[in-house]
Amino acid sequence: MKKGKADKKNMKPCPRANRKNTQKAIAQIQTAQAAGPARGKKIAGLLTKAELFFLAKFFLIFSALEAGINYFGFEGLQSFIASSEAALLGLKSAGNLVFLQGGEIFEVSPSCTGMVSGGILFAIVFSLKRPQMWKKALIFIAGALLLLILNYFRVIAVLWTGREYGAVAADIVHV
């Protein structure tokens, strides 16, 4: 058999039902493409009602979580991060403060705990219509754990940079 030509002996005809379904699917795709990328009417030419509703839910949820994070502070988590990371790097700490050899002091604030990132994830996941609530909870728990672990290593990188190269370099890494 030559390259590019079909082997007619082994070819099987498509059942009629499959051809109908294929034609139907192609027609649906063409209709969707003609309608454009967004479903629904855009408000002021910018956002659909569904997009606006998502953003409103996101900002309400995130604002409440951010206020809670700042109000409660999570001092225990801040102190844990500061003391455990200072011990790993051979530095001194007190509460949520880490002391570098050059006299520089780093504060592990509520924003440094990873709780803000977790709040953003929570707001995104729970602002969506889908999936089911238990799936949303599972996605959030797994994502929040991953964010907290990654954040822990991020703070280690900032403190290590501060110890090795000074506070200016640590500020660059912190961003």
Order of alpha helices (4+ residues) and beta strands (2+ residues): alpha-beta-beta-alpha-alpha-beta-beta-beta-alpha-alpha-alpha
